[in-house]
């Protein structure tokens, strides 16, 4: 037929190419999302492990009247936590550790190696309840990349 712009075979081939491009794009997006999930899982595991290590080994064992208090922290060992985190976490991964006071707005101590800015794409936070001078406080370890 004269004057027909697209024949059925051209239309079918364009449709097939469009479907192939769409599925390829979808698969690439799935790979990117899975890579992001894997990175988050690694960061979450790292944050959880460091928080557990901080509470149980590094900052632990504050004594009161000669008795060791469970989950209590010794603030004089905060520098040791900084050194351990600097050794474990290397850039481009960054970290922040915050010991919150009796209210959420009160920060008693904070350390970090450049901090987790808003430019970071993935972040994980592990929180532990600790005892600091007789009161419950929150130790937050944030790891981001």
ChimeraX commands (.cxc) that place a marker at each C-alpha (Angstrom):
marker #1 position 0.00,0.00,0.00 radius 0.5
marker #1 position 1.40,3.35,-0.97 radius 0.5
marker #1 position 1.46,6.10,1.60 radius 0.5
marker #1 position 1.42,3.82,4.64 radius 0.5
marker #1 position 4.03,5.12,7.08 radius 0.5
marker #1 position 4.45,2.02,9.26 radius 0.5
marker #1 position 3.82,-1.44,8.06 radius 0.5
marker #1 position 2.87,-4.16,10.47 radius 0.5
marker #1 position 6.31,-5.76,10.40 radius 0.5
marker #1 position 8.05,-2.43,11.21 radius 0.5
marker #1 position 5.58,-1.77,14.00 radius 0.5
marker #1 position 6.16,-5.25,15.45 radius 0.5
marker #1 position 9.95,-4.82,15.35 radius 0.5
marker #1 position 9.75,-1.40,17.06 radius 0.5
marker #1 position 7.52,-2.93,19.72 radius 0.5
marker #1 position 9.97,-5.78,20.34 radius 0.5
marker #1 position 12.94,-3.37,20.63 radius 0.5
marker #1 position 10.96,-1.19,23.05 radius 0.5
marker #1 position 10.13,-4.21,25.23 radius 0.5
marker #1 position 13.78,-5.31,25.27 radius 0.5
marker #1 position 14.96,-1.82,26.30 radius 0.5
marker #1 position 12.28,-1.63,29.02 radius 0.5
marker #1 position 13.24,-5.00,30.53 radius 0.5
marker #1 position 16.94,-4.15,30.39 radius 0.5
marker #1 position 16.33,-0.87,32.21 radius 0.5
marker #1 position 14.19,-2.63,34.81 radius 0.5
marker #1 position 16.88,-5.26,35.43 radius 0.5
marker #1 position 19.58,-2.60,35.85 radius 0.5
marker #1 position 17.39,-0.80,38.37 radius 0.5
marker #1 position 16.92,-4.05,40.30 radius 0.5
marker #1 position 20.70,-4.60,40.39 radius 0.5
marker #1 position 21.25,-1.07,41.69 radius 0.5
marker #1 position 18.59,-1.48,44.39 radius 0.5
marker #1 position 20.05,-4.81,45.50 radius 0.5
marker #1 position 23.53,-3.28,45.71 radius 0.5
marker #1 position 22.10,-0.51,47.88 radius 0.5
marker #1 position 20.40,-3.08,50.12 radius 0.5
marker #1 position 23.63,-5.04,50.50 radius 0.5
marker #1 position 25.52,-1.88,51.44 radius 0.5
marker #1 position 22.87,-1.03,54.05 radius 0.5
marker #1 position 23.05,-4.53,55.51 radius 0.5
marker #1 position 26.83,-4.21,55.86 radius 0.5
marker #1 position 26.53,-0.79,57.50 radius 0.5
marker #1 position 23.80,-2.02,59.83 radius 0.5
marker #1 position 25.89,-5.02,60.86 radius 0.5
marker #1 position 28.90,-2.77,61.46 radius 0.5
marker #1 position 26.90,-0.29,63.54 radius 0.5
marker #1 position 25.32,-3.06,65.61 radius 0.5
marker #1 position 28.64,-4.78,66.24 radius 0.5
marker #1 position 30.36,-1.54,67.25 radius 0.5
marker #1 position 27.50,-0.56,69.57 radius 0.5
marker #1 position 27.62,-3.95,71.24 radius 0.5
marker #1 position 31.41,-3.81,71.54 radius 0.5
marker #1 position 31.24,-0.27,72.92 radius 0.5
marker #1 position 28.74,-1.09,75.63 radius 0.5
marker #1 position 30.10,-4.48,76.66 radius 0.5
marker #1 position 33.87,-4.03,76.24 radius 0.5
marker #1 position 35.10,-0.49,75.70 radius 0.5
marker #1 position 32.89,1.80,77.74 radius 0.5
marker #1 position 31.74,-0.86,80.20 radius 0.5
marker #1 position 32.42,-1.58,83.80 radius 0.5
marker #1 position 31.82,1.66,85.56 radius 0.5
marker #1 position 31.84,0.94,89.25 radius 0.5
marker #1 position 29.85,2.52,92.01 radius 0.5
marker #1 position 30.88,1.89,95.61 radius 0.5
marker #1 position 33.07,-1.01,94.49 radius 0.5
marker #1 position 30.40,-2.86,92.49 radius 0.5
marker #1 position 30.37,-3.10,88.70 radius 0.5
marker #1 position 27.17,-1.77,87.19 radius 0.5
marker #1 position 25.74,-3.73,84.26 radius 0.5
marker #1 position 25.49,-1.72,81.01 radius 0.5
marker #1 position 27.00,1.25,82.74 radius 0.5
marker #1 position 29.60,3.25,80.91 radius 0.5
marker #1 position 32.85,4.74,82.02 radius 0.5
marker #1 position 33.10,8.16,80.38 radius 0.5
marker #1 position 36.87,8.22,80.83 radius 0.5
marker #1 position 37.11,5.50,78.15 radius 0.5
marker #1 position 35.41,7.59,75.44 radius 0.5
marker #1 position 38.80,8.23,73.80 radius 0.5
marker #1 position 39.36,4.47,73.58 radius 0.5
marker #1 position 36.07,4.15,71.69 radius 0.5
marker #1 position 37.20,6.88,69.30 radius 0.5
marker #1 position 40.48,5.06,68.64 radius 0.5
marker #1 position 38.74,1.72,68.03 radius 0.5
marker #1 position 36.20,3.27,65.67 radius 0.5
marker #1 position 38.92,5.11,63.76 radius 0.5
marker #1 position 40.73,1.78,63.33 radius 0.5
marker #1 position 37.61,-0.13,62.24 radius 0.5
marker #1 position 35.93,2.44,60.01 radius 0.5
marker #1 position 37.92,3.85,57.12 radius 0.5
marker #1 position 36.73,6.52,54.66 radius 0.5
marker #1 position 34.58,6.86,52.59 radius 0.5
marker #1 position 32.55,5.26,55.41 radius 0.5
marker #1 position 31.94,7.77,58.20 radius 0.5
marker #1 position 30.61,7.42,61.71 radius 0.5
marker #1 position 29.09,9.35,64.56 radius 0.5
marker #1 position 28.73,8.23,68.15 radius 0.5
marker #1 position 26.44,10.22,70.40 radius 0.5
marker #1 position 25.68,9.79,74.07 radius 0.5
marker #1 position 22.34,11.50,74.68 radius 0.5
marker #1 position 21.43,13.02,77.96 radius 0.5
marker #1 position 18.25,12.71,80.00 radius 0.5
marker #1 position 16.34,14.47,77.24 radius 0.5
marker #1 position 16.80,13.86,73.53 radius 0.5
marker #1 position 18.06,17.40,72.98 radius 0.5
marker #1 position 20.95,17.01,75.43 radius 0.5
marker #1 position 24.14,15.62,73.92 radius 0.5
marker #1 position 26.66,14.61,76.57 radius 0.5
marker #1 position 29.43,13.45,74.24 radius 0.5
marker #1 position 29.84,13.17,70.49 radius 0.5
marker #1 position 32.63,11.82,68.28 radius 0.5
marker #1 position 33.03,11.23,64.57 radius 0.5
marker #1 position 35.41,11.03,61.61 radius 0.5
marker #1 position 33.87,13.64,59.36 radius 0.5
marker #1 position 30.32,12.87,60.22 radius 0.5
marker #1 position 27.41,11.55,58.30 radius 0.5
marker #1 position 26.33,14.43,56.11 radius 0.5
marker #1 position 23.17,14.55,54.06 radius 0.5
marker #1 position 25.28,13.76,50.99 radius 0.5
marker #1 position 25.69,10.17,52.20 radius 0.5
marker #1 position 23.32,7.75,50.49 radius 0.5
marker #1 position 23.12,4.97,53.09 radius 0.5
marker #1 position 23.14,5.13,56.87 radius 0.5
marker #1 position 22.47,2.72,59.72 radius 0.5
marker #1 position 22.01,3.54,63.39 radius 0.5
marker #1 position 22.37,1.22,66.37 radius 0.5
marker #1 position 21.08,2.41,69.73 radius 0.5
marker #1 position 21.84,0.99,73.15 radius 0.5
marker #1 position 20.43,1.98,76.51 radius 0.5
marker #1 position 23.26,2.57,78.98 radius 0.5
marker #1 position 23.49,3.84,82.52 radius 0.5
marker #1 position 25.38,7.02,83.12 radius 0.5
marker #1 position 25.57,8.36,86.66 radius 0.5
marker #1 position 22.50,6.49,87.79 radius 0.5
marker #1 position 20.26,7.46,84.90 radius 0.5
marker #1 position 19.36,5.75,81.64 radius 0.5
marker #1 position 20.92,7.32,78.56 radius 0.5
marker #1 position 21.04,6.39,74.89 radius 0.5
marker #1 position 24.27,5.59,73.06 radius 0.5
marker #1 position 23.75,5.97,69.30 radius 0.5
marker #1 position 26.27,4.67,66.79 radius 0.5
marker #1 position 25.62,5.89,63.24 radius 0.5
marker #1 position 27.59,4.50,60.30 radius 0.5
marker #1 position 27.10,5.87,56.80 radius 0.5
marker #1 position 28.56,5.65,53.32 radius 0.5
marker link #1:1,2 radius 0.2
marker link #1:2,3 radius 0.2
marker link #1:3,4 radius 0.2
marker link #1:4,5 radius 0.2
marker link #1:5,6 radius 0.2
marker link #1:6,7 radius 0.2
marker link #1:7,8 radius 0.2
marker link #1:8,9 radius 0.2
marker link #1:9,10 radius 0.2
marker link #1:10,11 radius 0.2
marker link #1:11,12 radius 0.2
marker link #1:12,13 radius 0.2
marker link #1:13,14 radius 0.2
marker link #1:14,15 radius 0.2
marker link #1:15,16 radius 0.2
marker link #1:16,17 radius 0.2
marker link #1:17,18 radius 0.2
marker link #1:18,19 radius 0.2
marker link #1:19,20 radius 0.2
marker link #1:20,21 radius 0.2
marker link #1:21,22 radius 0.2
marker link #1:22,23 radius 0.2
marker link #1:23,24 radius 0.2
marker link #1:24,25 radius 0.2
marker link #1:25,26 radius 0.2
marker link #1:26,27 radius 0.2
marker link #1:27,28 radius 0.2
marker link #1:28,29 radius 0.2
marker link #1:29,30 radius 0.2
marker link #1:30,31 radius 0.2
marker link #1:31,32 radius 0.2
marker link #1:32,33 radius 0.2
marker link #1:33,34 radius 0.2
marker link #1:34,35 radius 0.2
marker link #1:35,36 radius 0.2
marker link #1:36,37 radius 0.2
marker link #1:37,38 radius 0.2
marker link #1:38,39 radius 0.2
marker link #1:39,40 radius 0.2
marker link #1:40,41 radius 0.2
marker link #1:41,42 radius 0.2
marker link #1:42,43 radius 0.2
marker link #1:43,44 radius 0.2
marker link #1:44,45 radius 0.2
marker link #1:45,46 radius 0.2
marker link #1:46,47 radius 0.2
marker link #1:47,48 radius 0.2
marker link #1:48,49 radius 0.2
marker link #1:49,50 radius 0.2
marker link #1:50,51 radius 0.2
marker link #1:51,52 radius 0.2
marker link #1:52,53 radius 0.2
marker link #1:53,54 radius 0.2
marker link #1:54,55 radius 0.2
marker link #1:55,56 radius 0.2
marker link #1:56,57 radius 0.2
marker link #1:57,58 radius 0.2
marker link #1:58,59 radius 0.2
marker link #1:59,60 radius 0.2
marker link #1:60,61 radius 0.2
marker link #1:61,62 radius 0.2
marker link #1:62,63 radius 0.2
marker link #1:63,64 radius 0.2
marker link #1:64,65 radius 0.2
marker link #1:65,66 radius 0.2
marker link #1:66,67 radius 0.2
marker link #1:67,68 radius 0.2
marker link #1:68,69 radius 0.2
marker link #1:69,70 radius 0.2
marker link #1:70,71 radius 0.2
marker link #1:71,72 radius 0.2
marker link #1:72,73 radius 0.2
marker link #1:73,74 radius 0.2
marker link #1:74,75 radius 0.2
marker link #1:75,76 radius 0.2
marker link #1:76,77 radius 0.2
marker link #1:77,78 radius 0.2
marker link #1:78,79 radius 0.2
marker link #1:79,80 radius 0.2
marker link #1:80,81 radius 0.2
marker link #1:81,82 radius 0.2
marker link #1:82,83 radius 0.2
marker link #1:83,84 radius 0.2
marker link #1:84,85 radius 0.2
marker link #1:85,86 radius 0.2
marker link #1:86,87 radius 0.2
marker link #1:87,88 radius 0.2
marker link #1:88,89 radius 0.2
marker link #1:89,90 radius 0.2
marker link #1:90,91 radius 0.2
marker link #1:91,92 radius 0.2
marker link #1:92,93 radius 0.2
marker link #1:93,94 radius 0.2
marker link #1:94,95 radius 0.2
marker link #1:95,96 radius 0.2
marker link #1:96,97 radius 0.2
marker link #1:97,98 radius 0.2
marker link #1:98,99 radius 0.2
marker link #1:99,100 radius 0.2
marker link #1:100,101 radius 0.2
marker link #1:101,102 radius 0.2
marker link #1:102,103 radius 0.2
marker link #1:103,104 radius 0.2
marker link #1:104,105 radius 0.2
marker link #1:105,106 radius 0.2
marker link #1:106,107 radius 0.2
marker link #1:107,108 radius 0.2
marker link #1:108,109 radius 0.2
marker link #1:109,110 radius 0.2
marker link #1:110,111 radius 0.2
marker link #1:111,112 radius 0.2
marker link #1:112,113 radius 0.2
marker link #1:113,114 radius 0.2
marker link #1:114,115 radius 0.2
marker link #1:115,116 radius 0.2
marker link #1:116,117 radius 0.2
marker link #1:117,118 radius 0.2
marker link #1:118,119 radius 0.2
marker link #1:119,120 radius 0.2
marker link #1:120,121 radius 0.2
marker link #1:121,122 radius 0.2
marker link #1:122,123 radius 0.2
marker link #1:123,124 radius 0.2
marker link #1:124,125 radius 0.2
marker link #1:125,126 radius 0.2
marker link #1:126,127 radius 0.2
marker link #1:127,128 radius 0.2
marker link #1:128,129 radius 0.2
marker link #1:129,130 radius 0.2
marker link #1:130,131 radius 0.2
marker link #1:131,132 radius 0.2
marker link #1:132,133 radius 0.2
marker link #1:133,134 radius 0.2
marker link #1:134,135 radius 0.2
marker link #1:135,136 radius 0.2
marker link #1:136,137 radius 0.2
marker link #1:137,138 radius 0.2
marker link #1:138,139 radius 0.2
marker link #1:139,140 radius 0.2
marker link #1:140,141 radius 0.2
marker link #1:141,142 radius 0.2
marker link #1:142,143 radius 0.2
marker link #1:143,144 radius 0.2
marker link #1:144,145 radius 0.2
view
